[in-house]
């Protein structure tokens, strides 16, 4: 069975994951728990609306 997914040449998954994690950490570093909760709820809504 052939893999039908497209492969992104030179994509480094670990590097990408670290960049995203660092960006999120930087965004939420000074937030309260309630602000962090709202941040992730809002991001989830944006992601769901783009599908």
N, C-alpha and C positions, 0 to 999 in steps of 0.2 A: 504494500500500500504506500503510495507516495504522499509526502507531506505537501499539502496544498497552501500552507501559509507562506506569506512572503517573508523573506529574511532580509533584515536591514543590515547591509554590509558595514562592518566596523562598529557595530553597536556594542557597547560595553555595559552590560546590565548592572554590574556591581558599582561602577562609576556613576551611572545614572541614578541608582538607588541612593547612594551617598549624597549626591547633589540635591536630590529632592528632600531627603531627610534633613540635611543641613539648612536648606531654605525654610522648611517648616519650623525647625527649631529656632531659627532666627526670627521668624514671624511671631511665634508665640512666647518668646522668652520672658517678656514683661507682662503677660496677661494673667488675669485671675482665672480660676477654674471655670467660672461661668462664661468668661470671654472665650476661653479655649473651646468650650463646648459649643458655643455659637459659631466660632470659626469653622469647626469641622462640620457642623450641620449645614452651614452655608456652602461650603465646598462640595458637600455631598449633593446638595440640591442642584448646583451648577453642573456637576458631572452627570447627574441623572437627566437633566434637561437637554444635554447635548446628544444623548443617545437616540 
